[in-house]
Amino acid sequence: MEMITGLEFKLKNSSVSLGKFDGIHKGHRCLLKKIKEKKGLVSTVFTFEGGTAPKIYTQDEKNIILESLGVEREILFPFNEKTKLMSPVDFIEEILVKKMDAKFICVGEDFRFGRDRSGDVHTLQKYQDRFGYELCIVKKLTYENEIISSTKIREFLNEGNIELANLFLDEEYFIRGRVLSGEEIGRKISSPTANILTEKDKILPRFGVYASLIQIDKNRYFGVSNVGVKPTIGTFPAGIETNIFNFHDNIYGKEIQVHLCRFLREEQKFSTIEALKEQIAADKNKALKDLQNMYPGYTI
């Protein structure tokens, strides 16, 4: 997937969808499907750089998802003093038409853009004949009368309701990171783990223990993951500690993805290491049974 940043670009034949794409949930995927269906045009996601809101996925994680869905290029547009003052019609003419050569534009029904968010789908409709693009407006998806949205997914993650979050995301929520060399406490209690930290602005779900799928290169493995601060053994930054079942390779320094599948219990502080070991054994058994039921085609 081609990545474009800054303002110095000149593209041709774009089939484009615009938005925040935080989470790339089921609704977003409907937009992406539409832009990919346009033959002879280049499927392009346009989103703004930066932002201060906590992220469901980091930019690197979003790139991985977009590429896996077949998006051909992504534009990270700078949101600065100049660009945020552009009027809606200037944004359409200068960016969408002149810089992107947008032939097809697909947005959600609540899309807003331009100075003070004064532009909307009606603005795009008003100018489509003048600038010669085709506009597609997609209604919000719902599940059991609940709008599928990034806001709702954040709520589910905070509650530990990982299965509903995954349903809205259309895949298992994941954390990607580099495996850190630590104090090897897990190895000392016969449960070696892979530890990763996340970027500060990424949302972590409710602290606790989860049945998980771990992706290493192109392979996936069953496992059990603790999200939190490991209170029994010391004081640590919030992160993800994962025991990968039947896996013994050295992966220190390697990028892996931990996909959370089911919430098993809250993180807790145990009075002794022995009590922790007993609970870890129970967690592994429970995680394995749950994962085998959820993914009957997988082997470990």
C-alpha positions in Angstrom: 0.0 0.0 0.0 1.3 3.4 -1.0 1.6 5.9 1.9 1.3 9.7 1.2 2.0 12.4 3.8 2.1 16.2 3.6 0.7 18.4 0.9 3.0 17.8 -2.0 1.2 15.2 -4.0 -0.6 15.0 -7.3 -2.6 11.9 -8.0 -4.7 10.5 -10.8 -8.0 8.5 -10.9 -8.8 8.3 -7.2 -11.7 6.3 -5.7 -11.6 7.8 -2.3 -13.2 7.4 1.1 -12.6 10.1 3.8 -12.9 9.9 7.6 -11.1 9.1 10.8 -11.2 5.4 10.3 -10.5 4.8 14.0 -10.8 1.1 14.5 -11.8 0.3 10.8 -15.0 -1.3 12.0 -17.8 -2.9 10.0 -19.2 0.5 8.9 -15.8 1.6 7.7 -15.4 -1.6 5.8 -18.6 -0.9 3.9 -17.0 2.3 2.6 -13.8 0.5 1.7 -15.7 -2.1 -0.2 -17.4 0.6 -2.3 -14.2 2.4 -3.3 -12.5 -0.9 -4.2 -15.4 -1.9 -6.5 -14.7 1.0 -8.9 -12.8 -0.5 -11.8 -10.0 1.6 -13.3 -9.7 3.8 -10.2 -7.2 3.6 -7.3 -8.8 2.8 -4.0 -7.6 5.6 -1.6 -8.3 6.2 2.1 -8.0 9.9 3.1 -7.5 10.6 6.8 -6.0 13.3 8.9 -2.6 13.0 10.6 -2.3 13.1 14.4 -5.2 13.8 16.7 -5.2 13.6 20.5 -8.1 11.2 21.2 -7.1 7.8 22.5 -6.8 5.4 19.5 -8.4 2.0 19.1 -5.5 1.2 16.7 -2.2 3.0 16.2 -1.3 4.3 12.7 0.9 1.3 12.1 -1.9 -1.1 13.1 -4.3 0.8 10.8 -1.9 0.5 7.9 -1.7 -3.3 8.4 -5.5 -3.6 8.4 -6.0 -1.3 5.4 -3.4 -3.2 3.4 -4.9 -6.6 4.3 -8.3 -5.3 3.0 -6.8 -4.4 -0.4 -6.6 -0.6 -0.1 -4.1 0.6 -2.6 -3.1 3.9 -1.0 -3.6 6.0 2.1 -3.2 9.8 2.5 -2.3 11.1 5.9 -3.3 14.7 5.5 -1.8 17.3 7.9 -4.3 19.0 10.2 -2.5 22.3 10.8 -3.3 26.0 11.0 -3.5 26.3 7.2 -5.5 23.2 6.4 -8.1 23.5 9.2 -9.1 26.9 7.9 -9.9 25.7 4.4 -13.6 26.3 3.5 -15.5 23.2 2.4 -15.6 24.2 -1.2 -11.9 25.0 -1.3 -11.2 21.6 0.2 -13.2 19.9 -2.5 -11.6 21.9 -5.3 -8.0 22.1 -4.1 -7.6 18.7 -2.4 -10.2 16.3 -3.7 -10.3 17.5 -7.3 -6.9 19.1 -8.1 -4.6 17.1 -5.9 -6.4 13.7 -5.9 -8.3 13.7 -9.1 -11.2 12.1 -7.2 -13.7 10.4 -9.6 -15.6 8.6 -6.9 -16.1 9.7 -3.3 -17.7 7.5 -0.6 -18.4 8.8 2.9 -20.6 8.0 5.8 -23.9 10.0 6.2 -22.4 12.0 9.2 -19.2 13.0 7.5 -18.1 16.6 8.2 -15.2 18.6 6.8 -13.7 22.1 6.2 -13.5 25.1 8.5 -15.4 24.6 11.7 -16.7 21.3 10.3 -19.1 23.3 8.2 -19.1 21.0 5.2 -21.2 17.8 5.1 -22.7 15.3 2.6 -25.0 18.0 1.3 -22.0 20.1 0.4 -20.5 17.2 -1.5 -23.8 16.6 -3.3 -24.0 20.3 -4.2 -20.7 20.4 -6.0 -20.5 16.9 -7.6 -21.8 18.0 -11.1 -19.6 21.1 -11.1 -16.4 19.1 -10.3 -17.4 15.9 -12.1 -17.2 13.3 -9.3 -19.6 10.6 -8.3 -20.8 10.6 -4.7 -21.8 7.6 -2.6 -23.3 8.2 0.9 -23.4 5.1 3.2 -25.9 5.0 6.1 -24.6 3.9 9.5 -24.7 0.2 10.3 -26.6 -1.1 13.4 -26.5 -4.2 15.4 -29.5 -4.9 17.7 -30.6 -1.2 17.3 -27.1 0.0 18.4 -25.1 2.1 15.9 -21.8 0.6 15.1 -19.3 3.3 16.0 -15.8 3.8 17.3 -17.3 5.4 20.4 -19.2 2.2 21.2 -16.2 0.0 20.6 -14.2 2.1 23.1 -17.0 1.5 25.6 -16.9 -2.2 25.0 -13.1 -2.3 25.4 -13.3 -0.3 28.7 -15.9 -2.8 30.0 -13.8 -5.9 28.9 -16.7 -6.8 26.5 -14.2 -8.0 23.9 -16.6 -10.2 22.0 -18.9 -7.3 21.2 -15.9 -5.1 20.4 -14.7 -7.8 18.0 -18.1 -8.1 16.4 -18.3 -4.4 15.7 -14.7 -4.4 14.5 -15.3 -7.4 12.2 -12.1 -9.0 13.5 -10.4 -9.7 16.8 -9.1 -6.4 18.4 -5.3 -6.6 18.5 -2.2 -5.1 20.0 1.0 -5.0 18.0 4.3 -4.5 19.5 7.9 -5.6 19.9 8.7 -8.4 22.3 10.7 -7.0 25.2 13.4 -8.7 27.1 12.3 -8.6 30.7 13.0 -10.1 34.1 11.9 -13.6 32.9 9.7 -14.0 35.9 7.2 -16.0 33.8 10.0 -18.5 32.9 10.9 -18.8 36.6 7.4 -19.9 37.4 7.2 -22.4 34.5 5.1 -20.1 32.3 7.4 -18.1 29.9 5.7 -15.1 28.4 6.1 -12.5 25.6 5.8 -9.0 26.9 4.9 -6.0 24.7 4.1 -2.4 25.5 1.9 -0.1 23.4 2.0 3.5 22.3 0.8 5.9 25.0 -2.3 7.1 23.0 -3.6 3.6 22.3 -6.6 2.3 24.2 -6.0 -0.8 26.3 -9.1 -2.8 27.2 -10.1 -3.5 30.8 -7.2 -4.9 32.7 -7.6 -8.7 33.0 -6.8 -12.0 31.5 -7.9 -12.9 28.0 -7.9 -15.9 25.7 -5.9 -14.8 22.8 -4.6 -15.6 19.3 -1.0 -14.6 18.7 0.3 -13.8 15.2 4.0 -14.3 14.6 5.0 -13.7 11.0 2.3 -15.5 9.0 1.5 -18.1 11.7 -1.1 -17.9 14.5 -1.0 -19.6 17.9 -3.3 -20.0 20.8 -2.4 -18.3 24.1 -3.5 -16.5 27.2 -2.7 -12.8 27.8 -2.7 -10.6 30.8 -3.5 -6.9 30.1 -2.4 -4.7 33.0 0.4 -4.0 35.4 1.2 -7.4 36.9 0.6 -6.4 40.5 1.7 -9.6 42.1 5.3 -9.4 41.1 6.1 -5.7 41.2 5.3 -2.3 39.6 5.3 -2.2 35.8 3.9 0.0 33.1 0.6 -1.2 31.6 1.3 -3.7 28.9 0.4 -7.1 27.6 2.0 -10.3 28.8 1.2 -13.4 26.8 1.9 -17.1 27.3 1.9 -18.7 23.8 0.9 -22.4 23.9 3.4 -25.0 22.6 5.7 -22.3 21.4 9.4 -22.3 22.4 11.2 -20.0 19.9 13.2 -17.0 21.0 11.2 -14.0 19.8 12.8 -11.2 21.8 12.9 -8.0 19.6 10.3 -9.4 17.2 7.1 -7.7 16.2 4.0 -9.7 17.1 0.3 -9.2 17.2 -1.8 -10.3 20.2 -5.5 -10.7 19.2 -7.9 -10.7 22.2 -10.8 -13.2 21.9 -12.5 -13.6 25.3 -12.3 -12.0 28.7 -11.6 -14.6 31.4 -11.2 -12.6 34.6 -10.0 -9.3 36.1 -6.4 -8.7 36.8 -5.7 -9.3 40.5 -2.9 -9.3 43.1 -2.2 -12.7 44.6 -0.7 -13.1 48.1 1.9 -15.6 47.0 3.7 -16.7 43.8 2.3 -20.2 44.4 -1.2 -18.9 44.3 -0.4 -17.0 41.1 1.0 -20.2 39.5 -2.1 -22.1 40.3 -4.3 -19.4 38.8 -2.1 -19.2 35.7 -2.6 -23.0 35.2 -6.4 -22.6 35.5 -6.4 -19.6 33.1 -4.4 -21.6 30.5 -6.9 -24.5 30.7 -9.9 -22.2 30.4 -8.4 -20.2 27.5 -7.5 -23.4 25.6 -11.0 -24.8 25.9 -12.6 -21.5 24.9 -10.3 -21.1 21.9 -10.9 -24.6 20.7 -14.6 -24.0 20.8 -14.3 -20.6 19.0 -11.8 -21.8 16.4 -12.3 -25.5 15.8 -10.1 -25.5 12.7 -7.0 -24.4 14.6 -4.5 -26.7 16.0 -1.8 -26.0 18.7 
